[in-house]
Amino acid sequence: MWALLGLFVLRVLGQALVAFFDVKFLPPMEAWYSGLMPYPYLLPSQIALIAVMVKICLDFTRRRGFFFEPKKFLAREALWFGYVYLAAMMARAVFLWDHPIPIVFHWVLAAFVITVGLSHRRRLSR
């Protein structure tokens, strides 16, 4: 999970470097997102998501905490959400591959959710 979090952090950092510092060795801003959410709203939501993901990773690393303790909701609904989210982003790739960066990183986020859900399902089935 830490690796998936790291990938997402690098994506957010890369986009911020392009947006605020006009870094030339990275793809242009248009490549980083589809424009569905204006960047001034997107960045704070990404930072909030990173904070939640850090909490989840810390709980799993310490093997205790809200997100580590087995929960049916995370084993069922969150897992299904992860699968549907991944399937939707795979379908999106078929039609909108002109913006691969956000699509690939949606796969990363879906993989994170699925990993958490599978862990809860496995530990609940014991």
C-alpha positions in Angstrom: 0.0 0.0 0.0 2.9 2.3 0.7 4.1 1.9 -2.9 0.7 2.8 -4.3 0.6 5.8 -2.0 4.0 6.8 -3.1 3.0 6.6 -6.8 0.0 8.8 -6.1 2.1 11.3 -4.2 4.5 11.5 -7.1 1.6 12.2 -9.5 0.3 15.0 -7.3 3.8 16.4 -6.9 4.5 16.2 -10.6 1.3 18.0 -11.5 1.9 20.7 -8.8 5.4 21.3 -10.2 4.0 21.8 -13.6 1.2 24.0 -12.4 3.1 26.3 -10.1 6.7 26.2 -11.3 6.2 25.5 -15.1 8.7 22.6 -14.9 9.6 21.7 -18.5 11.0 18.2 -18.1 7.5 16.9 -17.1 4.5 16.7 -19.4 2.4 19.9 -19.9 -0.5 20.6 -17.6 -3.1 19.4 -20.2 -1.6 15.9 -19.9 -2.0 15.7 -16.1 -5.8 15.9 -15.9 -8.9 15.9 -18.0 -10.1 19.3 -16.8 -13.3 17.9 -15.2 -12.4 19.5 -11.9 -10.6 22.9 -11.9 -7.1 22.5 -10.5 -7.7 24.9 -7.5 -10.3 22.3 -6.3 -8.5 19.2 -7.5 -5.3 19.8 -5.5 -6.9 20.2 -2.1 -9.0 17.1 -2.7 -5.8 15.2 -3.7 -4.0 16.3 -0.5 -7.0 15.2 1.6 -7.0 11.9 -0.2 -3.2 11.5 0.5 -3.9 12.2 4.2 -6.5 9.5 4.4 -4.2 7.1 2.5 -1.3 7.9 4.9 -3.6 7.1 7.9 -4.6 3.8 6.3 -1.0 2.8 5.6 0.1 3.8 9.1 -2.8 1.7 10.6 -1.7 -1.3 8.5 2.0 -0.8 9.3 1.2 -0.7 13.0 -1.3 -3.5 12.6 -3.9 -1.6 14.7 -6.2 1.4 14.3 -9.5 2.2 12.7 -8.6 1.1 9.1 -6.7 -2.0 10.2 -9.4 -3.6 12.4 -11.5 -5.9 10.2 -14.7 -4.3 9.1 -17.5 -5.8 7.0 -18.0 -2.5 5.2 -14.4 -2.4 4.0 -14.5 -6.1 3.1 -17.7 -5.7 1.0 -18.8 -2.3 -0.1 -15.4 -0.7 -0.3 -14.1 -3.8 -2.2 -17.0 -3.6 -4.7 -16.4 0.1 -5.1 -12.7 -0.6 -5.9 -13.7 -3.2 -8.5 -16.3 -0.9 -10.1 -14.0 2.1 -10.0 -11.2 0.0 -11.7 -13.6 -1.3 -14.4 -14.9 2.2 -15.1 -11.4 3.6 -15.4 -10.4 0.7 -17.7 -13.4 1.5 -19.9 -12.4 5.2 -19.8 -9.0 4.3 -21.1 -10.6 2.8 -24.2 -12.2 6.1 -25.1 -10.0 8.7 -23.6 -6.4 7.4 -23.8 -5.4 10.9 -24.9 -5.0 11.6 -21.2 -3.2 8.5 -19.9 -1.7 10.1 -16.7 -4.9 10.5 -14.8 -6.3 7.2 -16.1 -3.3 5.3 -14.9 -3.3 7.0 -11.5 -7.0 6.2 -11.1 -5.9 2.6 -11.5 -3.4 3.1 -8.7 -6.2 4.5 -6.5 -8.5 1.6 -7.4 -5.7 -0.8 -6.6 -5.2 0.8 -3.2 -9.0 0.4 -2.4 -9.0 -3.2 -3.6 -5.9 -4.0 -1.6 -7.5 -2.7 1.6 -10.8 -4.4 0.8 -9.1 -7.8 0.1 -7.2 -7.5 3.4 -10.4 -7.0 5.4 -12.2 -9.8 3.5 -9.3 -12.2 4.1 -9.1 -11.4 7.8 -12.9 -11.6 8.3 -13.1 -15.0 6.7 -10.8 -16.6 9.2 
